[in-house]
Each structure stands twice: as C-alpha cells, then as structure tokens.
Amino acid sequence: MLKKVRVTVSVVLFALITLYFLDFAGFLPENFSVLADIQFIPALLALNIVVLIALVVLTLIFGRVYCSSICPMGIYQDIVAWFSKKARKKKRYTYSKAKTILRWSVLGATLIAFLSGFTFLLGMLDPYGAYGRFVTHLFRPAYLAGNNLLETIFTSFNNYSLYKVGIYSLGLFSMIMALVTLLVIGFLAWKNGRTYCNTICPVGTTLGFLSRFSLFKIQFADEKCNMCGLCSMKCKASCIDSKNKIVDYSRCVTCFNCIEACKRSAMRYAPVFTRSKESKPADESKRRFLLATLVTSLAAGKLIAQTVTQPSLSKRELKRQTPIAPPGALSFDHFREKCISCHLCVSKCPSHVIKPAFLEYGPGGMMQPKLYFDHGFCNYDCTVCCDICPTDALVKLTGEEKHHTQMGRVNFIIENCIVYYDETNCGACSEHCPTQAVYMVPYKGSLTIPETNPNICVGCGGCEYVCPAIPYKAIYVEGLTAHNTIEIKQEKVEEVTIDEFGF
C-alpha cells in the first residue's frame, strides 16, 4: 500500500512538472509555478523559509520523501530503473558501502564554488535544474514538432484548434550538456538505481544527513527475518545490508521496495523511539576534519567572491560585448548567485527571446539565461519570466516596474543604416520603440534618420529585432551589468472644454 501511494504521488508530480516546462500555450494556470517553488535548491536560493522548513520537517519525520516523490530527477531515475528491470528480469541490486568522502567532498566543492561566484557547478548538479534542461532542450523540441504535425493533420480536416509554433535552437553547448547529463544519470540509474542521488547530488547528501534522525524509518523485524536477502536485491539505493540487518538511513529514499519484496513481513516502516541499528558512522575525527576544512574553505571562498570585479562596458561596436540579463535580474552578481540554469524561463518565454549563455557571463555563468533578439523582442508588458522564476534570480516585477527597468542601452551605427547607405526611408526601429528612445530626425531632403536617447531605453530589443539592415544590424542593445530604474516623461494631454457642439 505504501509503495502504491508513493508511486501515485510521484507520477502525478513528475507529469505536472514536465508538462509545466512543455506548456507553450498557457494551458496550465499560473499558480502551477508552485511546482518549481517546492524544489529544494530553488527554495534555498529564493530564501523561501516556509518551503525550506516544510522540507526539513518532512525529512525529519518521514525520511527522504523529497527524493522519492517530489524531485523530478529522482523520479526520472526510478523510471529508467523500472525499464531496466523489465529488460532484465533477473536484475538484482546488491548492498554497497556508502561513499561518504565522495559525497561530502562534492557537497563541499559545490558550496565553495557557489560562494566564490562559480554558480555553474551548482546549476549542473542541482537535480531540478538538470531535469529542467532535459525537458527544455531535448523533450520540448519533440513536443513542439508533435504539435506542428497534429496541426497539419487537423487543418487538413478543417479543424483549426491547434496552431503551429516555431522551433529554434537554444544553444549547442546547453543542448550537449543536457544530453550528456541525461545519458550519464540514465546510465547510472539503469545499472545501479539511485547512484546519482547517493554519491553526487548535493541535495541528496544534505537530506541524507537529516534523514538519519527521521522519526519514521525502514526497520527489520528480527523475529521474522530469515536473512533471505530479498530486501537487498530490491533496494535501488543499495543501502540495506541484509546479512547484518543494517539499513543506511542516509541513503534510504523510502521507496518501500523492500517492504513489498519481503515475503515474511520482516520489514516495516514505523516510528523509531530508540536508536536504530544502521551502518557504522564515519570516524568522528575525520568528520571534524572535513567540517573544519569545509568551514575554512567557505570563508576563503567568501573573500574570493568579494574580490570578483564587474566586467566593464566596452566601446560602441557592432558585436555585443555585455549580455542582456532578463528583466528582474537586478545585476550580474545577483543573477549569477541565484540562477541554477533550470531554463524554466527559457521554456516559458512567450516571445522566445531568452536563451542560455555560453561564456558571456564568464565561466561561472555558463548556461544562465540571456536575452537575444533573433526571433522576437521582449514584450514591454510581459513579466512571465519574473513571475515563474523559482529562485528569485529574476525578482518579481509589476508591469509598471518593468516599464521603468533598464536592462540595456540602445546603440546606433549610422554606417549600417539603410537610410544612410541606400538613401531610402525606413524608421522601423522608431515605430517599435515603446519609450521613444529611438526617434526620427531630418536627414537629407525628405529623408529622416534614427537618433537615440539611451537614457530612456529599456533594452527590450524591439529596434534591433525589426532592423532590416544586412548583414549587420544598424541598431542594437548593449547589456548592463546592473539594471537601472529610469524615468520616462509622459507628455501631458491638455483637457479641452467643449462648448455646446464643439464646432
């Protein structure tokens, strides 16, 4: 019964999280963003105290149920392991000793890298962020292609309920990293179940430590157990030593496979009021050494983080020197510290203007989102990316706040403008500027040419997107390392009093 409940909850949450990433038509309501908010690392970075307390309490009471039912990466591994079992009917897991040094070393390295400003490592290892990249770069294109195929079929029968959507490349590096992560974690799950959770994942290590003190635990009923070993064979966490009747609770993900497999009801999930028998704890002197080293390294990492300097703005060139961080990023420092590259904003952006960066933010910001204007521009009234960001890397903005947020500044290169070299009318950039940071002034005869006021530019990229100049745009947006708040003067409309008929 316990396993059926866990599987049902896991499948429902996994399906909803996956669909939330895939949903391009806004089928799911906005409050489904809670599916991202309840993930551990996003809640930690967003300082969502309510969610963090809830997850810690949940772990202290029931064990690692987050890993077994809430984390999409954990459920993905279970699905792969299930197919592996179907392919190999006689597949058996075996007990293995905990790789304690490796687990804590990875966690320590992740913390040090994060505090040193190298967020890339945390983004790579965070299970929610990694799964988000799977869906965005690998599953979503297939999903959109399926939608377009159905649209073609439906349209042939005069059914216009579906519409075609564009499928764009979001970056070769991010796609390769997503594919490599998918295959590596999938291979580990195929061979040995929850290997990633119990050796690499920083969330698994953290919650594993807490689960040692959980109230409810998997336990042996000594009077019923004949040490047949079925529980060990079914344990995908490899944490049950049936010969010595020991369960390593730091690795147990409460999947309940052992309880279902036991034919003598010798395994139970019940409260523990006395110290239970489990794997031998690590040597205390080693643990103190590791903790002391970790604390010292964190302090050094914090000092290093304070010495990181902002990249300077370059001179006006055609090639963009500073990337454009999405609205709500506040600054590169804030964005790099909070973003785990889950790419939910990439997937949900209705204008398709957010894509992963490569080295534009530096090595520590690889795969973090940036704006680009090849396929659209940032809608002046849109705040979707801010609304759905689970880590507060993009803080929530109202529509009015978005209107006064400057993400970048417009640059005009007259030599590339078709008004200059073709001596023909254009003005597309001015027509698409929501703040009139780009406006037309007299040029030659009846011609007008763009002129810019970067001080009131919000960096939406409307001018850059519509500029028809080839091969290089005549107008583009240069990013800012820190977003500004700008004031836009609105022309006052004089009230006109109409007497009688007004004519």
N, C-alpha and C positions, 0 to 999 in steps of 0.2 A: 504493500500500500504506500509506504513512504517513497519508494522509488517511482511509482506511478505519479504521485503528486509532484515530485521534483522534476520529472521528465516533462510533465504537462506545463508547469510554470516556465521551465527552460525553453521549451519550443515556442511558447506564446511570446515571451520576451525577445527571443532571438529573431523571430519572424517580424515583430514590430520594429525592432531596431534596424534590421536590414531594410525593411520597407520604408522606414523614415529616411534613410540615405538615398533610396532609389526614387522616392516620390518626387517627380518633377512637376506634377500638375496641382500640387497643393491638396491632394485627396485627404491626407491626414490633418487633423486640426493642429493649430499652433502649440497647444498645451502638451503635445506629444514630445516636445523638447525635454520634458522631464526624463525621458528615456536616456538622454545623454547626461542630464544633471545628476542622476543617481550613480554614475560611474565613479570609481574611487579617485583616480588621478584628476579628472576634471573638477570634482568636488573639492579636492585638496588645493588645487591651484586657484580656484574661484573663492576659496575660504568659505565654502558653504558649510557652516558649522552644523546645521541641522542634519544634513545628509551624512557628514562625517561621523557625527555622534551616533546616528542611526546605524551606520555600517559597523562601527566599532561595537556597539551594544549587540547587534545581530550576531557578530562573530563571537563575542564573549558568551553569548547564550547558546547558540546553535552550531558554532564552528564555522568553517569556510563555505557557507551557503552562497556568499557573493561569488566565489569562484565557480561553484557548481551550477548556479541558476541565473545569475544577473550578468556576469561578464560574458560578452558575446564571443570573445576569443576562447574561453573555456568551453562554451557550448560547441563552437566550431571544432575543437579537438575531440569532443565526445562524438560528434557526427562522423569525423574521419575514423575514429577508433571503432565505431559501430560498423562502418563499411568494411574495415579491416577484418573484423570478426566474422562478417558474412562471407568474406572472400576466403578466409582461413578458418574453417570450422573448429579446428583443434587448437586454436591460438590460446596461449596461456601466458599470463603475466607472472613475474617472479619478484620476490622481495629483494630490494637493494638498499644499501645503506645510504643515509642522507648525505648529500654533498654540501655539507654545512659551510665550509670555507668558500666554495664557489658561489653559493647563494648570497652570502653576506658580502663577499667581495664585489659582486655585480651590483648589489644594492648600494654599497659604499661608493663605488665608482660613479654610479648614476647620480647620487646626491652631490658628489664633488663636482662633477661635470655641470650639473644644473646650477649650482651656486657660483660656478666660475663663468657662467654665461653661455655654456655649450649645451643648449637645450636639445640639440639633435639626438643625443643618446637617450634622454627620457622619452622623446617622441617616438624613437624607434622601438623601445622596449615596452612602453605602455600598451597593455593589451587592447584597450578600447581604441586608442589612436591607430594602432596597427590594423585592427579589423576595419576601421573606417576607411583606411586607404585601400584595403582589399576591395571593398564594395564600390568606392568611388572610381578607381582606376581599372578594375577588372570586371566586376559584375555589372556596373551601371551601363557601360557601352553596349553590352549584350542585351541588357534590359531595354535600352532605348532602340536598339536595332529591332528587337522583337515588337516593340510598339509601332515602329515605322512599317514593318511588314504587315502587321494586323491592319494598320490604317489603309494600306494599299488594297488589301483584300476587302475590307469593309466598304471602301469607297467604290470599288467595282460593283457592289450591290446597292449603291446609292445610300449607304449608311455613313454619315459624317460625324459620328460620335467621337472619333479619335482624330488627332492631328499629328502631323509629322514634326519631329524635333531634330535640331542639329546635333551631330555627334562630333566632338572636337577632341584633339589630342591635348592632354593637360600637362604634358612634360614627360620626356623619355626617362629621366632619372627617377622620378617618383613612381612611374609605372614599373620600372625594373625593380626598384626596392620593394614595391608592393608584391610583385610576383615572386621575388626571392624569399621574402618573409612568408608568404602563403605556402610556398613549396617546402621550405625548411621546417616550419612549425607543423605543416601537414605530414611531412615525412616522420618527424619525431612522434607525432600522435599515432601514425599508422604502425610504427614499430613498438612503441612503449607507452602509449596513452598520454598521461599528463606530465610528460618530461619537461616541457617548457614551463609549465606552472610551478614546478617544484625545483627547478635549477636556475632559471634565467629571470623569470618575471619578478620585478621588484614589488609589485602588489602582492603576488603570491607569497613572497618571503615575509613581507610585513604582516599580512593577515595570518600566515602560518605561525608566526611568533605569538600572536594574540590567541589563536585557536588552541594553543597548549593549555590555556586557562579557561576554556569554554565550559559551560555548565553541562550541556548535553554532549555525549561522546559515544563513539562506537566502542563497545566493550565485549570481552569474552565472558561467556557463562561457563566457568571452569568445570562445573559438574556435568555439563552436557557436551563439551568439546572433546572430540577424539583425535584432534590434530590431523585431520584428513588433508588439509591444505587447500580446500576449495576456495576459501575466502581469499587466500593469497593469489590464486590463479585468476580470480575475477577482479582483483584490485588494480585499477588503471593508474593509481598513484604509486604503486609498488611500495606501500607503507605498512603492510601487515606481515609480521613475522609469525607465521602460524606455529612453527616449532617451539618458539618460546612464549607464544601467546602475548605478543607485544604489538601495539599499534603506535606508529609515529604520528602523533596528532598534529605536528607542524606541517605534515604533507597531506593529511587526510582531507579530501574535499567533500566529504559527506554525500557521496553519490549513492550510497546504500546498496551497491552491487554485492558486497559481501553478505549482507543480511539476506538478500534474496537468494544467493547461491547456497547458503548453509542449509543443509537438509535436516539438521538436528536442533534448529533454533538456538544455536550456541552463540550467535552474535546478536547483540541488541543495541539499540540507540536509546540511551536513558540518561537521566541526571547523574552526575558524579559528585558525591559529597565528601569523598576521601580521595587522597592522591592515588590516581590510577597507574597501572603498570604501563610504561611506554619505553621507547628507545632511550638509551643512556644519554644523559645530557652531555654536551661538549665540555671539555675541561675548562673549569672556571678561569684559570689563569690565561688560557688562550682567548676566552671570551672577553676578559677585561682588556687584554692587549689589543684585540680587534676594535673594541669600542673606543679605547683611548686613541688609537691610530685614526679611527674614523672622525672623532671629535676634532683632533688636531688638524686633520686634512680639511675638514669643513671650514674651520677658522681660516686656514690658509687660502682656501677657495674663495671665501668671502672677501678677503683682502685683494685677491686677484680680480674678482668681479668688480671691485670698486675702481680698479685702475683701467678698466676697459674704456676706451675712448670712442666717441661717436664718429662715424665716417663723415668726412666733410663734403659739403656740396661742391660739385665741380662747376667749371665754366660752362657756358651755354654751348652744347654740342648736339648733334642730331641724335647720337646714341644716348639713351637714358643712363645716367650714372648712379642715381639713387632710386631704389624701387619704391613703389607706392603701396604702403600698407593699407589694408581695408579700413573703412570708417569704424571708429571706436577703438582703434589700436593705441591711441594716445601717443606712443613713442616707440621707437625700435626696442629700447631697453625693456619697457613694459611688455611689449608684444613677444619678444624672444623669451622672456621669463615665464610667460603664461601659456603660450601656444604649444600644443602637443602634436600638431600636424594631423589631426584626425580627419581633416578635409571635409567636415560636415558643411562648412560654409562654401567650399568649392562645389559640392554636390547640390546645395540648395539655392545658390545664387540664380535668380531668375534672368539676369542679363548675361550670364556666362562670362563675367569679366574677372573672376577670381581663379587663379591657377597657382600651383606650387612653385616656389622659388628653387633655384639651384644654389648658387653661391652669392646671390645678390645681397643677402643679409649677412654674409660671412659664413664660415663653416658651421657655426653653432645654430644658424637659422635655416639650414637646408630643409626643404620640403614645406616650410611655413608659407602660408598664402600671401600672394601679392596681387595687385590689380594689373591687368593688361587689357588693351582695347582693340584687339584684332577682330573680335566678333560682337562687340557692343560697347556700351559705356555704362557707368554707374548711375542708375536712376536717381534723380535728385530727391525723390520722396521715399526711396526704398531703404529699409533698415533691417532686412531679413537676416543678414549675416550677424549683426549685433544681437538680434533677438534670440538666435539659436545657439550662439557660442557657449559651450558648457563650462569653459574655464575662465571666463571673463577676460580672455586675451583681447577680445573685442567687447568693450563695455557697452551696455545698452544705451542707445540714443533715441530720443524722441525725434519726430520728424523735424521739429523746429531746430533742435540741436544739430541734427545732420545738416540742415541748410547753412549753418554757420561754422561747420567744421571744415578746415582746410587740410586736405590730405596731400596736396601738391600744388605746384605753381606752373602756370602756362608759360611756354616759351615759343617764340615765333621766329622762323628763319625765312627771311624775305626772299633769299635766293631760290628757295624751293617752291615758292608760292606761284600758282598758275597765273595769278593776276600780274605778277612781275615778269615771268618769262614767256607767257603766252599772250599777255595783254588782253585778257578776256575777263568778263565778270564772273565772280564766284560768290563769296560770302556765306558758304555753308557753315563754316566754323562759328560765325557770329549768330546765325539762326539757331544753332543748337546749344548755345551757351545760356544756362539758366540764370546767371548773375550778371550777364553782360560784361564779364571780364574780357571778352573779345568783342570788339565793335568795329564798324567800318568807318573809314575816314577818306576824304577826297584824295585821289592819286593822280591820274592823268586824264584830262578831259572829263568824260562822264564816268570814268572808272573809279571805283573805291577799293581800298586795300585794308586788310585787317590791322588793327592796333590793339595792344593788350594792356590790361591793368592787373598784373599778377596779385595785387593786394586783396582783390575780392574774388580770386579764383578759388573754387573749392576742390579742384583736381578731379572732377568727375570723368574727364576724358571724352566728353561729347564732341569737342572740337577735333580732337585727334582722330577719333573713330570715323568722322564723316569727311575729313580732309581728303580730296580726290587726287592730291599730288602724288606722282610716282616718279622714280622708285622710292623716294623718301618723303615722308610727311613734311609739310611746311610748318606744322604746329604740333606741339606735343607737350605732355605734362611731365615735369620733373618732380620726383617724390621729395618728401620732407622727413627728416629723421625724427621730428616731433611735430605732431599735428597742432595747428593753431586754431584759435577761435577768432573769426573775422566778423566785422560789422559791415552790413550792406545797407547803404542808404536807400530808402524807398522814396520815390517821388510822391509827394502829397497831391492828392487829387482835390482840386477846389470844388467845393459844393456850389452848385448852380441853382439859384432860386428861379423857378419858372412862374411868371405872372400870367394868369389867365391860360391861354392856349399855348404860349411859348413860341408863337410865330406871328 
